[in-house]
Amino acid sequence: MFINKMPRYDILSTDAMATLDKGWKRLLTEIGIEFMKPEALDLFRKAGQRVEDNTVFLDPEFV
């Protein structure tokens, strides 16, 4: 059996992790994600997410 003997590293500081967390939430809620399939847009709309044209704005709690 293979056992990984490499030490674990904390690559990002707590502040950096907080910045990333804030960033992905902003991307999803303010900028949104574009979907080209109408079926996907309908699914997100039915799930209570905001849909404008082809862009879905996700609630972070949904993710």
C-alpha positions as CSV (number, residue, x, y, z in Angstrom):
1,M,0.0,0.0,0.0
2,F,1.2,3.5,-0.9
3,I,1.7,5.9,2.1
4,N,2.3,9.5,1.4
5,K,5.2,10.6,3.6
6,M,5.3,14.1,2.4
7,P,4.6,16.7,5.1
8,R,1.4,18.7,5.0
9,Y,1.7,22.4,4.4
10,D,-0.6,25.3,5.1
11,I,-0.3,26.9,1.7
12,L,-2.5,29.9,2.5
13,S,-2.8,32.0,5.6
14,T,-6.1,32.5,7.4
15,D,-6.3,36.0,5.9
16,A,-5.7,34.6,2.4
17,M,-8.4,32.0,2.9
18,A,-10.8,34.7,4.0
19,T,-10.0,36.7,0.9
20,L,-10.7,33.7,-1.3
21,D,-14.0,33.0,0.5
22,K,-15.2,36.6,0.1
23,G,-14.1,36.6,-3.6
24,W,-15.9,33.5,-4.8
25,K,-19.1,34.7,-3.0
26,R,-18.8,38.0,-4.8
27,L,-18.3,36.3,-8.2
28,L,-21.4,34.2,-7.8
29,T,-23.7,36.9,-6.4
30,E,-22.6,40.0,-8.2
31,I,-21.0,38.9,-11.4
32,G,-22.8,35.6,-12.0
33,I,-22.1,32.7,-14.3
34,E,-23.2,32.5,-17.9
35,F,-25.0,29.3,-19.0
36,M,-25.9,28.7,-22.7
37,K,-28.4,25.9,-22.1
38,P,-32.0,27.0,-21.5
39,E,-32.5,23.9,-19.5
40,A,-29.8,24.9,-17.0
41,L,-31.3,28.4,-16.7
42,D,-34.7,26.9,-16.0
43,L,-33.3,24.5,-13.3
44,F,-31.6,27.4,-11.5
45,R,-34.7,29.6,-11.8
46,K,-36.8,26.8,-10.3
47,A,-34.3,26.4,-7.5
48,G,-34.9,30.0,-6.6
49,Q,-31.7,31.6,-8.0
50,R,-31.8,34.9,-9.8
51,V,-31.5,34.5,-13.6
52,E,-31.0,37.5,-16.0
53,D,-30.7,36.6,-19.7
54,N,-28.1,33.8,-19.8
55,T,-26.5,34.7,-16.4
56,V,-27.2,33.0,-13.1
57,F,-26.5,34.8,-9.9
58,L,-26.1,32.2,-7.1
59,D,-26.9,32.6,-3.5
60,P,-23.7,31.4,-1.6
61,E,-26.0,29.3,0.7
62,F,-27.2,27.5,-2.4
63,V,-23.7,26.4,-3.3
